[in-house]
Amino acid sequence: MTGVFDSLNSIFYLLGFLVLVNVIFLAVRSKISSFIYISFNTVVLAIVSIILFFKASSLTDDLNMDGSSLPFCLTVFIGILAVIAIPLGLKNKKAKNS
């Protein structure tokens, strides 16, 4: 996604950073009361990242441009963090209820 799509890399970095911060909030026991909300937020950010990746990829294909591997790697990273966030949110909810 060279040229026109270079600005999308910053959006992928921002989404990755937000998901990472959410997972850190879930991993560190804090006084945040809504662990399920943070897990849901992480999953929504991951879905936005996947949709953005597929839309940018289809545009790149339609314009016959060369693609970059950076958005793919960041989307996979965000997806892995989202999968990690779900059990952390549920574990923290159970620990808080006990």
C-alpha positions in Angstrom: 0.0 0.0 0.0 2.6 2.5 -1.1 1.9 6.0 -2.1 -1.7 6.8 -1.3 -2.1 4.3 1.4 0.9 5.2 3.5 -1.3 7.3 5.8 -3.3 4.2 6.7 -0.2 2.8 8.5 -0.6 5.4 11.2 -4.2 4.3 11.7 -3.0 0.7 12.1 -0.4 1.8 14.6 -3.0 3.8 16.6 -5.4 0.8 16.6 -2.6 -1.5 17.7 -1.6 0.9 20.5 -5.2 1.2 21.8 -5.6 -2.6 21.8 -2.3 -3.0 23.6 -3.3 -0.5 26.2 -6.6 -2.3 26.7 -4.9 -5.6 27.2 -2.4 -4.0 29.7 -5.4 -2.7 31.6 -6.9 -6.2 31.7 -3.6 -7.9 32.6 -2.8 -5.5 35.5 -5.2 -5.8 38.4 -6.5 -2.4 38.9 -9.6 -0.7 40.2 -11.3 -0.6 36.8 -14.8 -1.9 37.4 -15.8 -2.7 33.8 -13.5 -5.5 32.6 -16.2 -6.7 30.2 -16.4 -3.2 28.6 -12.7 -3.1 28.0 -12.8 -6.6 26.5 -15.6 -5.6 24.3 -13.8 -2.4 23.3 -10.7 -4.5 22.3 -12.8 -6.8 20.1 -14.5 -3.8 18.4 -11.1 -2.2 17.7 -9.9 -5.6 16.3 -13.0 -5.8 14.0 -12.4 -2.2 12.8 -8.8 -3.1 12.1 -9.8 -6.2 10.1 -12.4 -4.2 8.1 -9.9 -1.4 7.4 -7.3 -4.0 6.2 -9.7 -5.7 3.8 -11.0 -2.4 2.4 -7.5 -1.1 1.8 -6.4 -4.4 0.3 -9.3 -4.5 -2.1 -8.5 -0.9 -3.1 -4.9 -1.8 -3.6 -5.9 -4.7 -5.8 -8.4 -2.6 -7.9 -5.8 0.1 -8.5 -3.1 -2.6 -9.4 -0.7 -1.2 -6.8 1.9 -3.0 -4.8 0.8 -3.9 -1.2 2.7 -3.6 2.0 3.0 -6.3 4.6 2.9 -3.8 7.5 -0.9 -3.6 7.7 -1.2 -7.4 7.5 1.3 -7.8 10.4 -0.4 -5.2 12.5 -3.8 -6.7 11.9 -2.6 -10.2 12.9 -1.0 -8.6 16.1 -4.3 -6.8 16.9 -6.2 -10.1 16.4 -3.9 -12.0 18.7 -4.2 -9.3 21.4 -8.0 -9.4 21.0 -8.0 -13.1 21.5 -5.9 -12.7 24.6 -8.2 -10.0 26.0 -11.3 -12.1 26.1 -10.1 -14.7 28.6 -8.4 -11.9 30.7 -11.6 -9.9 30.9 -13.6 -13.0 31.9 -11.0 -14.1 34.5 -10.9 -10.6 36.0 -14.7 -10.5 36.2 -14.8 -13.8 38.0 -12.0 -12.7 40.4 -13.8 -9.5 41.1 -17.1 -11.3 41.9 -15.4 -13.7 44.3 
